[in-house]
Amino acid sequence: MKELIFSTNNAHKLSEAQALLEGKFALKTLRECGITEDIPETAETLEGNALLKARYVHERTGADCFADDTGLEVEALGGAPGVRSARYAGDEHDFDANNTLLLKNLEGESNRKARFRTVIALILGGKEYLFEGIVEGTIIDHMSGSKGFGYDPMFVPEGDTRTFAEMSAEEKNAISHRGRAVAKLVEFLQNN
């Protein structure tokens, strides 16, 4: 089975990716490769951050790897929080604080359109590839559901009435931004 390093220390992202790649590829974690430090995310775009993380791991291991960066882009906020989604309320990566700030910034706003966007950067055989997954939806005015992570309790994808946090992992993965990006990654890996 083909082995890939997933350049993340985020346990939620790792479990989602493992579920999507199960039986197709063996995922190695950063810890298994001896990388325990936080990888810098200093780019101004999701693409840039995904590439930074993948290059960081590739330079240290020489192995095939991939990294992702995900952002919630809210139309009424000019695309914010976007690339700063995990650090929207500060550098602590505090999901509750991020959600509270987002609700505060959308108070009284009728336009609740938003989208989740994931960009995956793959380094395979020394070459770089990018894959994107997008899911459109809306931000509700309260948190609902206990599953998922991040902004999942407030994001309702188009075509559903539930937030991502109200769905099972399988339901979310079937339609999520990360699921769509990983599907493109898997298709590419199976054909190359």
N, C-alpha and C positions, 0 to 999 in steps of 0.2 A: 504494500500500500504506500502511495506517495506521501511523503512527510513534508509538512509545512510548519513554519513558526508563525504564530499569530502575535503580532507586536502589540500586545495590550496587557495591562495589569488589572483591567476592569473585569471582575468576575461575572457580571451580568452579560457583557458583550461576549465573553469567552463561552459561557453556557449557551447563548443563542447561536453562535457560530458552530459550536460542537454539534448541536442538534441539527443544524442545516447541512453539515458536512459528514455526518455520521455514516460510516460504511463506505465513504468515497475517499476520504483523506484522513491521515493521522495528524492531528494538531499537536504541536509542541508549544508549551507556554514559555514566556520570557524567563520565568523562574527556572524551568527545566534547562534553559540554555545559560544560566548563571547571570542573567541580566535582572537586577533587582531595583536599579535606580529608575526614577521617573524620566521618561524620554521627553525632551523639550518639544513643546507645541507652540512655536513662535511665529508661524506663518499667518498670513492675513486671509487665507482661504482654506476650505476643507481639503481641497486637492493638495495644497502645499503642506498642510499638517500630516496628511496620510503619507505623502512622500518622505517627509522628514523622519517619521517614525520607522517606515520600512527601510530607508537607507541607514538609519542608526543601527538597526538590528543586523542588516546585511553586512555592514562594515565590520561588525564585531564577530560575526559567526561565519560569514561566507555562504550561508545557507539560503535556500529559497524561503521567502517569507512574504507576508502581507500585513498591512495595517489599514485601519479605517479611521475616518473622522466623520462625525455626524453632527448636524446642526438642525435646530428647529428654526425655521424662517417664518416669521409672522408678518403678514402683509401690512397691517396697520402700523407696525413698528419699523417699517423700512427694511425688513429682512432680519431684524434682530430677534433673538440673541445670536443667531447664525453661528459663526465660527467660535464665538465666546459662550456657547450654550452651557457647557459644563461649569464655566466660571462666571456665569451671568451675575450672580450676587456676590462674587468674591472668589479668591483663589482656593477656597476650601473644598470646592466640588460638592457643595451642600445642596442636595436635591430639594429639600423642603424650602430653603431660603430662595433658591432659583424659582421654584413654583410660586412662592408668595410674591416675589418681585414681579414676575410675569403677570399675575392676576392684578396687582396694583397698577402696573403700567397699562393694562387693558381696561381699567375701570371706566365705564361709560362709553366704551368703544363698541359700535355696532358691527364693524367689520372684524370678524373673528377668523378670517381665512388664514390658514397656515399650512406649511408642509414640512415634513421631515425629509432631510436629504443626507444620504450616506455616500461617501466616496471611499472606495477601496483602492489602495496602491499595492500592486503585486510586483515583486522582483523575482523573476524566474529565469534561471540561466544567465543572470547578469543583466537582463533587459527589464525595463519598467513598463507597466501597463496600468491603466486606470479604469475602474468600473463604477457606475453611479446607479443608485437606487433612490427613487422619490415616491413618497406617498402624500397625496393632498388630503386636507381635512380642515377641521375647525378646532378652536380652543373654546372649551366651555368655561363658565364663570365660577366653577368650583371644582374641587378634586373629587374623583369618584373611582373606586376600585382599589385593590390592594396588591395587584400583581404588577410585574414589569418594574421599571425604574425611570428615573429622570422625569420627563414631562408626560409620561404615559397616563397619569391620572386625569389629565386635562385635555388630551388630544383624542378627538373622534375622527377616525378615517372616513373618507367619502364612501358612501354606500353602506354605512353601519350606523347604529345608534349608540353603541357602546364605546367607552374609551379603551385605549390599548390596555390599561390597567384592569379592565373588567373582562378581558379575554384570556383564554388559556394560552400558554406559550406556543402551542401548535397553531392556534388561530392567528395569533399576532405574527408569527414567523411566515405564515402563508401569504400575508399581504404587506408586511412591513417594508420600510425603506432598506433596512439591513438585509432582510430576506431577499429582496429584489436584487440588491447589489451582489450578495453572495451567490445567488442563482446565476448571474452573469459570470462571476468568477469561476464557479464550478463548470459551467458550459465551456468556458475558455480552456480550463485545465484539462477537461476530458477530450478536447479536440486538438490539444497541442502536446 
